[in-house]
Amino acid sequence: MSRSSRITGTGSYLPPRRLSNADLVAQLAARGIETSDEWIVERSGISARHFAAEGVFCSDLALEACKLALQAADRQAQDVDLIIVATSTPDMVFPSTACILQAKLGAPGGAAFDVQAVCSGFVYALTVADALIKSGTARCALVVGAEIFSRILDFEDRSTCVLFGDGAGALVLEASETPGILSSDLHADGRHVDLLCVPGHVSGGQVSGTPLLQMAGQSVFKLAVGVLESAARAVLEKAGKTEADIDWLIPHQANIRIMQSTAKKLKLSMDKVIVTVGEHGNTSAASIPLALDYGVRSGRVQPGQTLLLEGVGGGFTWGAVLLNY
């Protein structure tokens, strides 16, 4: 029987500091930036987000999510022979956050590396882990999305700083004779690099360029809805499934309007969409595993159900994974 991979545990973690829209509006008002709870909710569906404390790093958030995922899978850190961290906000330039996480977990020896595809990062990382397990390179993987976006936000730009938050989500993916990951579809179009980017880098000990997030919101919205539909249809076709087979759509939690538009195009009721953007904001690569873990722990996502995971992000990158949970 051919080798497959299957999710055996999920976990997530949000920093304790929660900022409601009212909290953020007050902070922005002190800077002379005007906005409102109503404006933020109408634009994005976001009511709150979590920000990491000073001195807390991406690997710290990832560590807490991984502990919960390993516990859910009834695995020890020593069982893990592959760690992939999807992040755009690593602890440092190098080594990878995955290697730092590996040390904190106390699980040396297996492969560990980061994937950088911004908000599509978790879908990319899950696809890579699935391929490595199917090839026999690994048996038990931790696939993680972790971000501290609060440190790259421009708090003079009300159109972006209200949208993002910090957090981490993780899952344990193990070799299995029972098919779990059914199909995946990944894409990128580098012609749209400037639509969503942080155009800064370190040079000669100084930051060169702009180390803060920049986004052309309307252009991103238009692109996102189209490519998410195409990726969803691609994974369904590859797996020989239709929209009617989807039990849960678990999309990147960027904007409630994007999720509503995607669900409509796939003829899915919003009752079949896991939505966490209201409380988490856009946590980039962490948003899909955060939403998945919420779905599992709330009792909505049940074993045997078919899940469609999809994301779109800077690069421009996008992709989807169809799986049996």
Rosetta blueprint (number, residue, H / E / L):
1 M L
2 S L
3 R L
4 S E
5 S E
6 R E
7 I E
8 T E
9 G E
10 T E
11 G E
12 S E
13 Y E
14 L L
15 P L
16 P L
17 R L
18 R E
19 L E
20 S E
21 N H
22 A H
23 D H
24 L H
25 V H
26 A H
27 Q H
28 L H
29 A H
30 A H
31 R L
32 G L
33 I L
34 E L
35 T L
36 S L
37 D H
38 E H
39 W H
40 I H
41 V H
42 E H
43 R H
44 S H
45 G L
46 I L
47 S L
48 A E
49 R E
50 H E
51 F L
52 A L
53 A L
54 E L
55 G L
56 V L
57 F L
58 C H
59 S H
60 D H
61 L H
62 A H
63 L H
64 E H
65 A H
66 C H
67 K H
68 L H
69 A H
70 L H
71 Q H
72 A H
73 A H
74 D L
75 R L
76 Q L
77 A H
78 Q H
79 D H
80 V L
81 D L
82 L E
83 I E
84 I E
85 V E
86 A E
87 T L
88 S L
89 T L
90 P L
91 D L
92 M L
93 V L
94 F L
95 P L
96 S L
97 T H
98 A H
99 C H
100 I H
101 L H
102 Q H
103 A H
104 K H
105 L H
106 G L
107 A L
108 P L
109 G L
110 G L
111 A E
112 A E
113 F E
114 D E
115 V E
116 Q L
117 A L
118 V H
119 C H
120 S H
121 G H
122 F H
123 V H
124 Y H
125 A H
126 L H
127 T H
128 V H
129 A H
130 D H
131 A H
132 L H
133 I H
134 K H
135 S L
136 G L
137 T L
138 A L
139 R L
140 C E
141 A E
142 L E
143 V E
144 V E
145 G E
146 A E
147 E E
148 I E
149 F H
150 S H
151 R H
152 I H
153 L L
154 D L
155 F L
156 E L
157 D L
158 R H
159 S H
160 T H
161 C H
162 V L
163 L L
164 F E
165 G L
166 D E
167 G E
168 A E
169 G E
170 A E
171 L E
172 V E
173 L E
174 E E
175 A E
176 S E
177 E L
178 T L
179 P L
180 G L
181 I E
182 L E
183 S E
184 S E
185 D E
186 L E
187 H E
188 A E
189 D L
190 G H
191 R H
192 H H
193 V H
194 D H
195 L H
196 L E
197 C E
198 V L
199 P L
200 G E
201 H E
202 V E
203 S E
204 G L
205 G L
206 Q E
207 V E
208 S E
209 G E
210 T L
211 P L
212 L L
213 L L
214 Q E
215 M E
216 A L
217 G H
218 Q H
219 S H
220 V H
221 F H
222 K H
223 L H
224 A H
225 V H
226 G H
227 V H
228 L H
229 E H
230 S H
231 A H
232 A H
233 R H
234 A H
235 V H
236 L H
237 E H
238 K H
239 A H
240 G L
241 K L
242 T L
243 E H
244 A H
245 D H
246 I L
247 D L
248 W E
249 L E
250 I E
251 P E
252 H L
253 Q L
254 A L
255 N L
256 I H
257 R H
258 I H
259 M H
260 Q H
261 S H
262 T H
263 A H
264 K H
265 K H
266 L L
267 K L
268 L L
269 S L
270 M H
271 D H
272 K H
273 V E
274 I L
275 V L
276 T L
277 V H
278 G H
279 E H
280 H H
281 G L
282 N E
283 T L
284 S H
285 A H
286 A H
287 S H
288 I H
289 P H
290 L H
291 A H
292 L H
293 D H
294 Y H
295 G H
296 V H
297 R H
298 S L
299 G L
300 R L
301 V L
302 Q L
303 P L
304 G L
305 Q L
306 T E
307 L E
308 L E
309 L E
310 E E
311 G E
312 V E
313 G E
314 G L
315 G L
316 F L
317 T E
318 W E
319 G E
320 A E
321 V E
322 L E
323 L E
324 N E
325 Y L
